[in-house]
Amino acid sequence: MISYYAELFYGTPMSKITFNNFINAPFTSTESFSFISLFSSAGIADYGLKIAGGKCLAACEIDPNRRRTHQENFDCPVFEDIKQDKDEIIKLFKNKDVDVIIATPPCQSFSTANSARGNRGDYLSAELDFRNTLFLDAVYIIKKLKPKFVIFENVPNFLERIIKDNNSDVIDKIGNILEEKLADYMGWKGSLCCSHFGVPQSRKRSLVVYVRRDFAENNSIKKEYLNPLLWSKLITDIPTNLLELFEGLPSLDSFCEETSYCESDKLHIVPVLKAHHYSWVKDIPAYSGKSAWENDCPVCHIKVEFGEIHCPHCGSPLVNRPHMQNTDGSIRAIKGFKTSYRRMSATGLASTITTNSSAFSSDIKLHPAQNRVLSVRECALVQTIPYSFKWPEEQLIRKAHRIREMIGEAVPCAVTYHIGNMISKMLVKI
């Protein structure tokens, strides 16, 4: 068994799949382990586990639209509020053998995008958002059901966030609290980039992969075997840039309704921009990776320094740069980050897909060459969500804005596929 695990985790060839097949192939899998998903959202992370051989026994998600999407892809009960339903979940599965519990608490409360929320050293600020302690409800369920494996996933800030556990009055980092409360488990916790798992995106996340100590000891599973940085790569032929990833998708344009969607793919759709906003985007050179803040003068076409709002050569207002109009007709620059109104690079990984992917003003959200943000389908591809994942028709309203949010908050399928494959191989061998 020792030699088997050494082969599994240190690079001996295993069953691999090309990126194209992972995304496009019809879903088929033999169930080899069971799991419960807490804070499941739409079930995108769960889908990666499903492809790896996982059977979802139950999920828990408070938002009705996300529950509905999960139900479209899985045949299992979906509980609503973890605080209210945790004892019911325990009652339903207390006498059953649960292989895995995955918990992906809402990340908004840990994000550094909001200074109050992201102040990871201040436990008092953490108390301003009840979501900061929701992971403790997941811990409660884990301690009662004692699954063989435990997975936590969240933003990079998650493990370093200091909170107060009101049940014990302990004030500490979440990573340390998890380690103390789950003392019956061991494994790996840390931060990594999802590109390590074949995700074509610069998406840094916190990850915890634990195994129950007694199970590990009885089956000669060492702690280092749960280090994802040591696992074999299972997805091959990963696109090296966005143009390769999006190859074959029809061109879109945010100029008008007629050019903003693809009839053959309901998810290949983008918002239509107002005329003056569109002018900011179209003047950003294709494949430049530049921002609208850097657009040349629309009159004399000379290069103008970043942040200027009037051409120093001809004096013309730079109306093709992000601006507001004053009451007297003059313009002033909009305050914003240098990464806003910016095209993605055509030659590297995508920037992080967020819940706000429809906003052209958001952080590096514009298509490398076309005059628009990424389509919903393109965001799904960046998040390694297969075409076989089902979206309810009612989620397609308002240019699938809800779907954008679900995609942006999701754990990429390729990440959980690798984790699930590791677990599956262990359990099958045993």
N, C-alpha and C positions, 0 to 999 in steps of 0.2 A: 504493500500500500504506500509506503514511503516513496518508492521509486515512481509509482503512478503519479502522486502529487507533484513530485519534482518535475516530471515530464509535463504535467498540466500547466504549471505556473512558470516554468523557466524555458519555454520556447519550443518544445517538441511539437511538430505539426499536429494540428487538430482539425476538426471539421470547420472549414472556412466558407465564407460567402462573399461574393462581390458586392460592392456598394449598390450597383445597379439592380442586382437581384434582390437585395434587402429592401430596396425602395419599391420595386415594381412587381415582384413575384406574388402570386396569390398566397394568402396565408395558409400554411399547413404546419402542424406541430403535434408531437406526441406529448401528452401531459406527464411530467416527471416530478413535479413538486407543487405544493399548494402555497398560497399566500393571501394575506389580508392587507388591504391598502388603506392607510389613514391619510386624510387630506388628499384624496385621490384626484381632485380636480376633474378634468374630462377623461382621465384614464390613459393618457399618453405614455406615462412612465410604465403603467401596468401593461400596456400593449407590448413594450419591449420585453418584459418578463414573460408574457404570453407566447411570443415568438420563440423564446428560449425554452419553452416547455412548461410554463407556469399556469396553474389553474387558480383563478381568482375566486376565493371563497366568499369574500364580502369586501365592501368598500365603505368609506365614510366621507361625505362631501356636503357642505352646508348650502352651496349655491344650486338652485334647481336646474339651471341651464347646463351646468357641468354634470350634475347627476344624470340628466337626460342623455347627454352624450356618452357617459360611461355605460349606461344601460343599453345603448345602441351597439356597443362592442363587447359586452360581457353579460353572461347569464348568471347573475348573483344578486343578493340583496345589497342595496346601497343605503346605509344609514345617513342621517342628516347632520346632527349636531354632536360632536364628539363628547362634549361636556355632559350633555343630557343622555346620550346613548351608549356611553362606554361600558356601563354595567350590563346593558342588554347584549352588547357584542361579546362580552366575557361569558355571559350566561349561555349564549348560543354555541360557543366554541370551547368551553372549558373542558369538555371531555373528548375533544377531537385533537388529532395530531396536526398541528400547524407548522409547516416548514419555515415560512418566512413572514415577517411583518415589515412592510415598508412604510415609512412615514416621511412625508414631505410637507411640513408645516408652511402656512402662508409666509412668503418671504418679504412682503412689504414692510413689516415691522422691523426687519433686520437690515434693510437696504441702506447703503450710505448715501443714496440719492437725496434723502431727507435728513438734514443735520440733526434734528431732534431724535429721530428714530435710529440713525446710524451712529450716535455717540456711544460706542460700544463699551466705554469705561464707566458709564454713569448708570447705575442700576435704577436710580430714581426716574430717569427719563424712560427707562424700559417699562416702568409701571404705568406710563401714560397710554400704553397700547396692550390690551389683554392678550393679543396674539403672541406676544413675546413668551408667554408661559404655556401655550397650547401643547408644546412638545412634551410637557410633563404628563398630560393626559395620555399621550401615546406611550410614555414610559410606564404609566400605571397599567395599561392594557398588556404591554409586553411582560411585565413582571407577573401578571396573573396567568397569561396563556403560555408563557415560556416557549416561544418558537425556537427552532434550531438556529435560525439566522435572523439578524436585524439589520435593516438599512435605514439610514437617515440621509436626506439630501436637502441642501439649501444654498443660499448665497454664501460667498466667501466669508462674510462677516459673522455668520451664524455661530460657529464654534467659539469665537472670541468674545461674543456679546456677554457682558456681565449682567446677571439678573439676580433677583432675590427669590428664593424658593419659600413662599409663605407657609408651606407645610412644615419646614424645618428651620426657617430663618437663616439658611445658608445663603451667603452672597458670594458668587463665584462665576467664572466663565461657564457657558453652557457646555462646552466640551468636557470640562472637569466634572460638572454635575452629572452628565451622562455616564462618565466613567465610574463615578461613585455609586450612582443608583443602579447601574447595570453591572455590578461587580461580578455577577455570575457569567458575564460574557467577556470575550477578549477579541482583539482583531485590530483593524486599522481605522484611524480617523485623521483627516487632514483636508487640504485643498488641492485641487488639480484643475487642469484645463480639459474640457470635454473633447477637444481635438485628440487627446490621447486614446479615445475610444473610436476614432474614425468619424467624429462629428466635424464637418467643414466650417467651424465657427470658433471664434475666440471667446469662449464662454467658461469663465472660472467659477467653480462651485465647491462648496464644502461637501464632503462625503464621509459617511460612517458605514463600515461593513464589519459586523460583529458575528461571532459564532458562540453558542452556549458552551461554556468550559467543559462540562461533563461530556457533552456530545463530542467535542473536539478531542478530548483525552481518550475516549473510548474508540475513536476512529483515526488516531494518529494524525490529527490535523494541527499543524503548527501555525502560530500567529502570523508569520510572514506570508503564509499562503493566501491570506486575505488582503494583501497589499496589492491594489489594482495596478500600481506602477510596474509590477513584475509579471502581470498576466500576459499571455500570448494575445496578439491582435487577431481578432476573428473576422474582421471586415477588410477586404482587399480592394484594390483598384479605386481608392477614394479620390474623388475629384480634387485637383490641386488648386483650383481657383473657381470663382463664381461663374464665369462664362462657361466653363466645362460643366459645372453643376446644373446650370439652367439651359444647357444645349437642348434644342428641340422645342422649347416653349415658344409660342407665338409672341411677337413683340406687342407691347402695350404702350399707351401714352395717356397721361393724365390731363390732356388738353380738353377733351370732351367725353361725353357719355359713350359715344359710338366706338371710341378707341380704348376704352378703359377696361374692357372685359373680353374673355374668350368664350365663345358659345359652347365649345366642346368640354370645357373644364370650369365648373362653377366657382372653384377656388382661385382660378387665375384671374384676379380682379383687383383693381386699384381705385382709390378715391379720385374724383375729378377736382382739380385745383381751380381756384379763382384766377382770372386772367393775369392780374399783377403778380400773384404768387407763381404762376406758371412761368412768367418771364424771368423770375429769379432762377428757376431750375434749368430752363432750356439754355441759358447762357453759361452754365457750368460746362466746360469742355468734357466730352465723353472720354472715359478711361483716365481722367486726370487725377481722380481721388481728391479733387479740390472742393471747396465750399463756395456757396453763393457770396460769402463775404469777400471773395477774391475775384469776382467777375470784373473784366476789363470795362473801361468806359464805353457805353453804348453809342457815343457820338464820335469820338476820335479813335476809339479802339486801342488806346494805349494801356499798358499795365499800370494799375494803381495799387498803392500799398494797402495791406490788409487793414480793415476797419474804417478806411476813409469813406465818406459819403458824398463827396464832391470831387470831381476830377481836377487835379492840380494843374493840368495842362490847358484845358479849355473851359474849366469852371462849371461844366454841366453837372446837374445832380445825377448821382449813380442810382437811377431808379430800378436797375436790375440787381441791386443788392437789398438785403432785408432792411426795410425801413418803415417808418410811420410818417404820415403827412400831418403837418401842423395846420392850425386854423387859417394861417395866412398863405397856405399853399406850399410852403417850404417843407423839406423833409428832414428827418433825423434818423440816425441809425438805431436799430433795435438792439437792445442789450442781449447778449447770448454767448454761449460757449463757442469756441473755435471749431468744435466738432459738429455743431448743428448745421443744418442745410448742406450737408456734405455727402458726396458720392462715396459709396463703398469702393474699396480697391478691387480691381479686376484681376489682380495677380496673386492674391493671398486668401486667407480665411475671411469669412464674413465677420463683421462686428456682431456683438451680442444682440440676438433677437429679443425684444422686450414686448410687454403688453401694449406698448404705445407705437407699434410698428407702422401704423397708418399715418402718423404725423410726419410730414416732410421736414418739419423744423427740429425733429428729435435728433438724437445723437447718431450720426453716420447711418442714416436709413435710406438714402437715395440709391437707386440702381446705378451700377458702374457706368452705363452708357445711355440708357433710355431715360426719358424725362418723367420720372415718377419714383415713388417708393417701391420697395419690393412688393410683389403680389402676395396674397395669402398662400398660394401654392408654393411660391418661392420660399417664404418663411417656413412652411412645413418641410420643404426639402432640406433647408439649412438645419432644422431641428431633427432631421432623419426620421420623419413621420411617414410611414409607408402609404402608398395610394390606397391600400386595402382598409385603412382606418376609416370608419364611417362617421359622417357628420349629419345629424338630423336636419331635415329641410328647414325647420323653423330657425336654425342658427345662421342661415344664409341671408337673413334680412340685413339692411343697412350695410351692404357690401361686406357681409360676413365679419363685422366688427367684433362680435362676441368670439368668433373663432380665432381672430387675431390675438385676443387677450388670452385665450386658453393655450394657444401655441406659445406665446411669449413667456408664460409662467411655467411651462412644462419642463420636465426632465427629458432630454432627448432620448428617443427610443434606443439608439445605439448604445447609450450608457447602461441602461437597465438590461439590454440584451446581453452585454458582456457579463454583468453581475449575475443575471439569471443563468447564463450558460455555466459559469463557475459553480454555482450552487447545484445545478442539475447534474453536472459531471461528478461532483462529490457524492450526491445522494444515490446516483445510479451505481457508482462503484461500490458504495457501502451496501 
